[in-house]
Amino acid sequence: MAGTSQTSKTGFVRHLPLLVIVAVAAIGAFALRDYLSFETLRANREALLIYRDQHFAVLVGLFVLVYVAVVAFSLPGAAVASVTGGFLFGLLPGTVLNVLSATIGACAIFWAARLGLGATLSARLDASQGTIKRLKTRLRENEISVLLLLRLIPAVPFFIANLLPALVGVRFMRFLWTTALGIVPGAIVFTSIGVGLGDVFDRGDTPDLSLLWEPQVIGPILGLCALAALPIVLRAVRGKSGI
């Protein structure tokens, strides 16, 4: 009985990080949605710019911490954070900080899921037979392409793209570099919106995030998706032709 109790306690501790993330995400969805917004940024723009000019390094650190928390706990405002990076730091530094912060936050979700539910599910998948085993084998063969597609396809929620790889046993280093690389195109778009945010606020407008779906933007991103999917297609064709 003591051994069973200890096992249950250990299992609960392993699941605790993911449970905390889910709980904070649920609370944040209601408590913070009115604060992590463009209106909050508009109201504090002058104070932020003054603080940036006086304490640049400190603001960089605070920005990264806030952005990591937003991603790690799936809080509302990730798009606002990305645009803010461009507004405060410019296109190149802003893009670097956005990619760095989002990647760290994604890794936090990955490990929270991997240490708990992911370890259990991955072990069951490894022990499975039949169709599930074949699917897992195909996933392993196309792991990098699938990971890049999860990042490049705008319709895939960021939280899902962080959670699924952990649950199916994707290796961490592959998850890390495909995340950092795959989010670059979207980060550039949102950061560039932030670069012109001052003029938007001066006109009394709100940033138009639908820019991501403009043909000149979504076209190259879809091209990258096709490039990432090409190895999957080639393996499928070779498999059917027996090459």
Secondary structure, 3 states (H helix, E strand, C coil): CHHHHHHHHHHHHHHHHHHHHHHHHHHHHHHCCCCCCHHHHHHHHHHHHHHHHHCHHHHHHHHHHHHHHHHHCCCCCHHHHHHHHHHHHCHHHHHHHHHHHHHHHHHHHHHHHHHHHHHHHHHHHHHCCHHHHHHHHHHHHCHHHHHHHHHHCCCCCHHHHHHHHHHCCCCHHHHHHHHHHHCHHHHHHHHHHHHCHHHHHHCCCCCCHHHHHCHHHHHHHHHHHHHHHHHHHHHHHHHHHCC
